[in-house]
Amino acid sequence: MRGRLNQKLVFVIDDSSPEPLFSVLKDLIGAPAVDVWPVSNLIQDADVKFVNGRVEFPSQISWPTANNLSFVVDRLVEITSVTVNNAAAKNGSSGLGSCSIGLVSKAYQFVLQNVENWDDKNCQYSTVGMVLPLHLQWNYIRKHFPFVAVPFYLYGYGPEILDYSNFQNPIFKTPFDLYSWRKGIAPENTVTDKFVVERPTGLPVLTFCIGACVFACDPVTGVELQNEKLIQLTNKISSLFCNKINIAEILWFLDGDSVTFGSLSHKLFAATRLEIFHKNVGRIYQELLNISSDWTKR
């Protein structure tokens, strides 16, 4: 057990993309217990520079002494244009090509490689793991967990016409829409790509994990459910999609003995709203301290 409740936990985050873990922990435990480190500030603190569309790295990283670096958690799930602009401005860079999402990612990966035992073997589009659209998530589930069902879907490019007449409960969404699962009306006269999903049958169940803390619950009421099969699957699937530490929530549909995987999110937008999270916040916070990284040792 690395830390106690009087330690400060620091989340590395995108400059503008919300991190629900920080917001809820700040409200439930108190601001002194948690903090955020926007990645544009981190890059500036590490003295990484962007010069003429490339990254210049320091010979070694010397952090400002004011930073609390004993309990750091990577929550940089995505890098937005706000972060890119902030990183460029803080480095005195300007103009087309002075900075980009790729350069910010490269700079942050340099920091991770220098302060902890980090590699990108299980990463796609993010340092926290594989951040994938729904249809690619389902491909991974089919490959690694063939006994778990996934939704049927159709994808159409541009004006392509999709025949979903055999769908009982079609859902019209985008591949990165992880949370909308209600039957809807087909959009009219759209020229963008189309993504139609057959809503799985059965009752929705939410599972979420933070390290060794794994819970299953009703996604509406937050009532905890005892389902060892889903708990074990959540551990295994989170380990597949997460790089170093397992922080994720998964939506399932249960219909008798049939289990359908709906979606995985690296951000706990659903779980952090529920009573089950609030009731276990002390245990969750302790686990975050346990799985955090100590950046003072290197």
N, C-alpha and C positions, 0 to 999 in steps of 0.2 A: 504494500500500500504506500504509494509515493507521497500523497499529500493529505492534508486535513482541510476541513471546511473553511479555515481561516486563510487559505492560500488563494492567490489570484490566478484565475484561468484566463489565458489570452487566446482569442480566436483570430487567425489571419483570414481576412475577408476581402471580397471585392469592394471597391469604393462606394458602389451604389446598389448592388444587389442585396436584398435583405437576407439576414441569417436568423431564422426563427429561434435557434437554440440560445443565441445571445440575448435576444429580446425577452424571452420567457424567463431565463435564469436571472437576468437583471431585475425583473419584476418580482420573482418569487424568493430569491436568495438575497438580492441587494447588489447595488452597483459596485461596492468595494470588492466583491467576490469575482467579478468577471470584467473583462475589457476586450476591446477589439483593436486590431492593428490593420488598418487599410493597406492593401498591398502596395499602393503607390508610396505611402509613407515608409513601408518596410524597405522598398528598393532604394529610396533616398537615404535611409538610415544605414543601409549596407554599402553605400557609396558606389552603387552600380550606375553607370552612365550610358545614355543613348547618344551616339555621335554619328551623324550622317547615315542614318538608317541601319546602324549596327550597335551591338552591345559591347561596352568596355567594362571589364571586371577588375576589381581591386585585387592586389596580391594577397590580401587577407581581409577578413571582415572584423571590424572593431565596432561593436554596438554602442550606442549612447548608454551611459550608465543608468539613465532613468528608466529604461525599459525593463519590465519584469519578464524574464525569459526562461524561467524554470518550468512552466507548465503551458506549453504552446500547442494549439490544435489547428491543423490545416483545414480551413473551411472555404478555400478558394475553389468553389465548385465551377464558377465561370468567371471570365474576364470581360467586362463591358467596355463600351467606348468611353464612358466617363472615366474609368480607371486609366485607360490609355492616354486620354487628354491630360489627366492629372499627373501621371507619371512623366509625360513629356514636359509639362510646365515646371514641375519641381526639379527637373534636370536642366532647365534652361533651353530645352529643345523646342523648335517650332518648325512649321512648314510641312509640306506633303512628304510623307515617308520618314519623318523624324522618329516616329514610334508606331507600334502596331501591337495587336493582340499577341502575335507570335513573338515579338521582342520582349514584351512584358512577361510572357510565359517563360521564355528562355532565361530572363533575369531572375525570376523567382525560382526556377529549377536550379540555377546556380547556387542560390542561397541554401536551398534544401540539401543539396549535395555536400555543402560545406558545414552544415550545422547538425545533420543527423544522417543515419544510414538509410538514405532514400534512393530508390531507383524507379524507373518508369515502366517496369515490365508489365504492370497491370493497369496502365493508364491509357485512356483515349479521351482527348479533348479537355482533360482536367488532371491536376495532380492528385485529387482525392480518389481517382479511379476511372471507371468507364462511364461517362455521361452520354447516354445513347438515346435516340428516339425510340418510340415504342416498338416499331417493327424490327429494329435491330436487337432490342432487349428480348423480344420473343424468339428471334433466331438463336440467341445464346441459350435461352431456356430449353428450346427444342434439342439443341446439341448436347447440353450437359445434364439435363434433367428430362429425358424423353417420357417419363411417366407422369409429368405435370402438363396439363393442357394449357394452351394459350388461345387467345381470341382469334377468330377468323376475320380477315380484313381484305380490302381491296384498295389499291393505290393507283390513281390515274394522274398522268402528267399533262398539265395544261388543260386544253379543251377536251381531252379524252373522256369519252362517255363510259361510265361504270354501270354495269348491270348488277344491282344488289337486290333484285326483286325477290330472291329467296331468303333474304335477311328478315328475321322476325322482329328484331329490335335494333335497327341501324342507328349508329351514333356517328355524327359528322364532326370531325375534329381535325387537329393537326398532329403530326407524329410526336411533337414535344408537349402536347397537352396531356399531362399525366393524371389529371383529377376530374375531368368531365366524363361521366359515364351514364348520362341520362339520354334517353331516346329523343331525337330532335328532328327538325325539318331540314331537308336538303337545301343548301344555299342555291340561289338562282343566279344564272348568268355569270358564274365565276370563271375567271380565266387562270386562276392559280391551280396548283396541284390539288387533287382531291384525295381524301383519306377517309374511308368509311369502315367502321368496325362493327361487328356483330356483338352486341352486349352479351357477355356470358350469363348463363342461367345460374341461379343460386343466390345465396345470401353473401353480401360483401363482408369481409373481415380484414381488419388492418393489423399488421404486425410491424414492430419497429425494434431496432437494436441500436445500442450504444455500447460498443465493446461487449462485455459479458452480460449486460442487462438486455434481456429480450422479452418483449411483451406481445400478447395477442389480445385484441379487443374489438368491440363493436365500434365501427368508425363514426357512428352518429351519437350514441350515448356514452361511449368511452368505458362501458362496463367490461371488465377484464374477463377473458375467456380462457379456459384451460384446453389447450390443443397442442399436445407435444409434437405431433407431426409437423404442424406449421412452424413451431418454434425451431425445430431442427432444420427445416427447409430454409427458414429465414437466416439462420447462421451460415448455412452453406452457400446460399445465393448471394448474401451480402459479401462473403469472402471472395466470390467470383467477381463482383462488380466494384468492390472497394479495394484500394491499393494497400494501405498500411493499417488503418484502423477501420473497423466496421461501424459506420454511422449511416443508417438508411431506414426507410419505411417502405413497406410493400403492401399493395392492395391485392386481395385474393377474392375469389368467388367460390363458395362451397355449395355443392348440390349433391346431397347424399355422400357417397364415397368419392365423388369426383372433385378434384381440386384444380382450379384454373388460376394461373398467374396473370394478374392484370397489369401492374406497373411497379417499377421501383424508382423512388426519388431519393437523391442524396441529401436533400433538405427536408427536415421533418415538419413541413407545414401543417399536416393533418394531426400528427401525434401531439405536438406541443400545445394544441388547443384543447386537449381532452383531459378529463379529471384524472385518468390513470397516470398521465405524465406528471401532473401537479402533485398527486399523492406520493409519488416515488422520486420527487425531485432531489432529495438529499442523497439517495442512493445513486441516482443518475449523475449528479455533480461529482460525487466521489469517484465514480467510474471514469468520468472524463479526466479527472486529475490523474488517475492510474494510467490511462492510455495516452496521455499527453507526452510531448517531447520536451526534454531538457536541453535548451539551446545554450546553456552556460558551460557545457562540458567540452566544447570544441572551439 
